[in-house]
Amino acid sequence: MAPAISLAAICSISHQRKPFPSSIRNSANHHHHHQDSLYIRRAAEIADKSAGITAPHPNFGCVIATARAPDASVVVGEGFLHAQGTKCAELQAVEAAGELARGSTAYLNMEPGDCYGDHTPVSSLVRAGISRVVVGIRHPLRHLRGKAIFSLRNHGIQVDVLGEDLQTQAFEDALKFCQMVNAPLLYRAASCLPFSVLKYAMTLDGKIAASSGHASWVSSKLSRDRVFELRGRSDAIIVGGNTVRRDDPRLTARHGGGHVPVRIVMSQTLDLPEDRNLWDTSDAFTIVATQRGARKDFQQRLALKGVEVIEFDFLNPRDVMEYFYDRGYLSILWECGGTLSAAAISCNVIHKVYAFVAAKIIGGKDAPSPVGELGMVEMSQARCLTEVSYETIGTDLLISGYLQPIPDLSPIIPSVDEISMVDPTETPYDANIIFFYKTWDPYGVLSNFSPHPLCISDDDGNLSSWPSVEHYYQAQKFHEVDSPLAKDCIDQIKSAKSPEEAARIGRMMQRQCPDLVQSDWDAVKINVMYKALRCKFATYPHLHKILLSTKGSVLVEASPHDLFWGGGRDGEGLNYLGRLLMRLRSEFLGESRSAHDNGKSFRDEPSHLNTPRDVYPFDVTVSAQFGLWLDFLYTKEQ
């Protein structure tokens, strides 16, 4: 994958602002610019609508407005990305606007990313006849940065980017708003770490608990409800061993549905009680990060309860955050005590702070404070927050701000197409291993979560439609089980709003009601996935082309925690998703060669492409010679 942009490199590039366009200096256009800034803020607001409902993802919003009078316009269409693997914001807005989109202006809080593989965000705007696009910020990921803007301009559409083409104070404020909505993605791109938020509640005299350790409750119920919202916006919640021992927290979002964050416990010695709420993984997953070799017997008992244990050579916040960055996490909430929060701040992994201050005093020279020893001896050494805000929540005061400035990605950084101009020796696709995981990755279309509906036949030859490969795969777990509850599971999965939600429902029902899963599921699940993948890549020509373009490369599903479908953290995973895609690629390449030999092109056989054939049987017994298998496959395709 393309290397991430370093924070130091970004900050070291001086940004040369363009001169103010004459149109900005022209008071006659002041009203239009005011409307532009309002609509771009509206796009950012709706982009944040799915927060807490789905797992954190890049937030995209689109607002389409058309002129109704010389000095007035009206919104005719809106859309936002609900979750990865769902319909893009631009297509939603275009569909809502209909014919009114022609000649209108589209407002995007962030430059579109392409998780379809066919440039749907751009093509939707082009086909709808949009005449102008206003973009809040360029996409921060290197493989996407500048590409959509370049493509839109190539299609003759006027594109104005805040901070570059539009530079009034109103636009500066709107730009900051767009940056805040996607702050997790900006920080992740700049620092190669998940966006980390430290949250704590304290009394007026700076205590998070009494001297006895009692802490229920420092803040009001309204403040605690706000914390549940913060949890819903996070991939995971981190606490330390002291919090587990003293408070026995559940760390759930408690919103009655939607996204459930992972609970992470950091403990060097694993000196933790046997019976704790976090060891119950029926409603939420728990990961324990510890020092290598700590209490192996306790690790085994945790594993039997469904808790994942990860060992580090030296347990520290930065290494843990780097690990969860590799795992694909976008945003993490720290709800730890003073010792761990001080270590995280010292390691420079905390980006934002939420401090709930209660109007009460508890006293106590030994009462704990929210942040432990940082080694500072003078007030001039204190870490100051930026973009500070104050909000009254009931009787409490919420103070929030950024401990590290929001990364300014406005300097023009070479996109993939421009890399060769800077470094002729570097090419974006020269590696023999292609990693993919999230749908926004460079090869995200290979993911089973990509938003490509299927029309696939069952055992009786009847066709049924599914929103994605993951929808189909999860539903097949309960296929041919004679139970109304199993049928209900299938219906719930099929109607799930996103692949993420379908996976959550399927996994939860498999865990809670194992008797509803077809008895031979472990023996057939590989064939089920292969059937769905073959249908997907045979149905969509552009996906077929992308898959064939990987010829000669090993495909690795880069999930570090899924050791069956993914490659694992250190290559210990079985990578079955990557293996199936390579097998499918070999099959397609063989068909292409055969068709060429017969004087036909691949497109000459549409019926063959759109009807999945019998899938290749795969033995679930995995050879230990996986590397040799890859070498054989690689050689075969040359």
Buried (B, 14 or more C-beta within 10 A) or exposed (E): BBEBBEBEEBEEBEEEEEEEEEBBEEEEBBEBBEBBBBBBBBBBBBBBBBBBBBBBBBBBBBBBBBBEEEEEBEBBBBBBBBBBBBBBBBBBBBBBBEEBBEEBBBBBBBBBBBBBBBBBBBBBBBEBBBBBBBBBBBBBBBBBBBBBBBBBEEEEBEBBBBBBBBBBEBBBEBBBBBBBBBBBBBBBBBBBBBBBBBBBBBBEEBBBBBEEBEBEEBBBEBBBEBBEEBBBBBBBBBBBBBBBBBBEBEBBBEBEEBBBBBBBBBBBEBEBEEEBBBBBBEEBBBBBBBBEEBBEEBBEEBEEEEBBBBBBEEBBBBBBBBBBBBBBBBBBBBBBBBBBBBBBBBBBBBBBBBBBBBEBEBEEEEBBBBBBEBEEEEEEEEEEBEBEEEEEBBEBBBBBBBBBEBBBBBBBBBBBEEBEEEEEEEEBEEEEEBBBBBBBBBBBBBBBBBBBBBEBEEEEEEEEEBBBBBBBBBBBBBBEBEEEEBBEBBEBBBEBBBBBBBBBBBEBBBEEBEEBBBEEBEEBBBBBBBBBBBBBBBBBBEBBBBBBEBBEBBBBBBBBBBBBBBBBBEEEBBBBBBBBBBBBBBBBBEBBEEBEEEEEEBEEEEEEBEBBEEBBEBEEEBEEEBEEEBEEBBEEBE
